[in-house]
Amino acid sequence: MLATTLNIHKEIFLKLTQASILLKKSRRAIIIMLLMRIMRDIHKIRRGFTTVKYQPDDLKEKWHCFSIKFKFDENEFWGDMRKVGKYSVSFLLAIAVNKYLDEILGRNKKKIYNYVHFNNYLLYREVIDGIICWKSYWGFPSEQIKALRL
């Protein structure tokens, strides 16, 4: 497990705490569920070739620095999402709370997705005609793994 911190607006922290109480799960579990959902949909919010976007500024007293421990693979997933989506992990969490918290709480009956955890992480480097290609697999690509030159 890797310890890190998330800079969370107090309104977001309150929503996470309320969800934690309602679902009888830890805030960490709620955060993982939310980040997994945004990971699933990262292609819908990605920003392209630009710098990483951070949350809008607000008064210092409106923020909460939340310590959390991520598993090694989770930490890699969130780092990839930061690179691909071009949002800080804290901002991704804020987006996920606004987009997916109702789904997790069962308030949005239209979109019910099972929580799927990607148990494996594979980063693969390949050079094709002098071009370096990096492939990041979230999950184990059983069919594709046969074609990789490991």
C-alpha positions in Angstrom: 0.0 0.0 0.0 1.2 3.5 -0.9 0.1 6.5 1.3 -0.8 9.7 -0.5 -3.1 12.7 0.0 -6.0 14.1 -1.9 -6.9 17.7 -1.7 -10.7 17.6 -1.4 -13.2 20.4 -1.2 -15.0 20.1 2.2 -18.4 19.8 0.3 -17.0 16.7 -1.5 -15.5 15.3 1.7 -18.9 15.7 3.4 -20.6 13.8 0.5 -18.0 11.1 0.8 -18.6 10.8 4.5 -22.4 10.7 4.1 -22.0 7.9 1.5 -19.6 6.0 3.8 -22.2 6.1 6.5 -25.2 5.2 4.3 -23.3 2.3 2.6 -21.5 1.2 5.7 -18.2 1.3 3.8 -15.0 3.2 4.5 -14.4 6.5 2.7 -11.5 4.7 1.0 -13.9 2.1 -0.5 -16.2 4.8 -1.7 -13.3 6.7 -3.3 -12.1 3.6 -5.1 -15.6 2.9 -6.4 -15.8 6.4 -7.7 -12.4 6.4 -9.3 -13.0 3.0 -10.9 -16.2 4.5 -12.5 -14.3 7.5 -13.9 -11.6 5.2 -15.0 -14.2 3.3 -17.1 -15.3 6.6 -18.7 -12.0 8.5 -18.9 -12.2 8.6 -22.7 -15.3 10.8 -22.3 -13.6 13.6 -20.3 -10.0 13.5 -21.6 -8.6 16.9 -22.4 -5.9 16.0 -25.0 -2.4 17.5 -25.3 -2.4 20.1 -22.6 -1.2 20.5 -19.0 -2.9 18.8 -16.1 -5.9 20.7 -14.8 -6.3 21.2 -11.1 -9.5 22.1 -9.2 -10.6 25.7 -9.2 -9.2 27.9 -6.4 -11.2 28.5 -3.3 -10.5 29.8 0.2 -8.0 27.7 2.2 -10.5 26.9 4.9 -12.8 25.2 2.3 -10.4 22.4 1.6 -9.6 19.2 3.4 -6.4 17.3 2.9 -7.4 13.6 3.0 -4.8 10.9 3.6 -5.4 7.6 1.8 -3.6 4.4 1.1 -3.8 3.0 -2.4 -2.8 -0.5 -3.5 0.2 -0.5 -5.9 -2.0 -1.3 -9.0 -4.6 1.4 -8.0 -1.8 4.0 -7.7 -0.7 3.1 -11.2 -4.2 3.3 -12.6 -4.8 6.8 -11.1 -1.4 8.0 -12.3 -2.4 6.8 -15.8 -5.8 8.5 -15.6 -3.9 11.7 -14.6 -1.8 11.4 -17.7 -4.6 10.4 -20.1 -7.4 12.6 -18.8 -5.1 15.6 -17.9 -6.8 16.2 -14.5 -5.2 15.8 -11.1 -6.4 12.8 -9.2 -8.1 15.1 -6.6 -10.0 16.8 -9.5 -10.9 13.4 -11.0 -12.4 12.4 -7.6 -14.4 15.6 -7.5 -15.7 15.0 -11.0 -16.5 11.4 -10.0 -18.5 12.4 -6.9 -20.6 14.7 -9.0 -21.1 12.2 -11.8 -21.3 8.8 -10.0 -22.2 9.2 -6.3 -25.9 8.9 -7.0 -25.2 5.7 -9.0 -23.2 4.2 -6.1 -26.0 5.2 -3.6 -28.6 3.5 -5.8 -30.4 6.8 -6.5 -29.9 6.6 -10.3 -31.8 3.5 -11.3 -31.1 4.1 -15.0 -27.4 3.4 -14.9 -26.4 0.6 -12.6 -22.9 -0.8 -13.2 -21.3 -3.5 -11.3 -18.1 -2.5 -9.5 -15.3 -4.1 -11.4 -11.8 -4.0 -10.1 -8.9 -4.4 -12.5 -6.7 -6.9 -10.7 -3.8 -6.7 -13.1 -1.7 -3.9 -14.6 0.7 -4.2 -17.5 2.9 -1.6 -19.0 4.4 -2.7 -22.3 7.1 -1.0 -24.4 7.4 -1.7 -28.1 9.4 -0.1 -30.8 7.8 0.0 -34.2 9.8 1.5 -37.1 11.9 3.5 -34.6 8.8 4.8 -32.8 8.6 4.0 -29.1 5.1 2.9 -28.2 3.9 2.4 -24.6 0.8 0.3 -24.0 -0.9 0.4 -20.6 -3.3 -2.4 -19.9 -5.8 -2.0 -17.0 -6.7 -5.6 -16.5 -5.1 -8.7 -18.0 -5.4 -8.8 -21.8 -5.5 -12.6 -22.2 -5.9 -12.6 -26.0 -3.5 -9.7 -26.7 -0.8 -11.1 -24.4 -0.1 -13.9 -26.9 0.8 -11.3 -29.6 3.2 -9.3 -27.3 6.9 -10.0 -27.7 7.8 -10.3 -24.0 
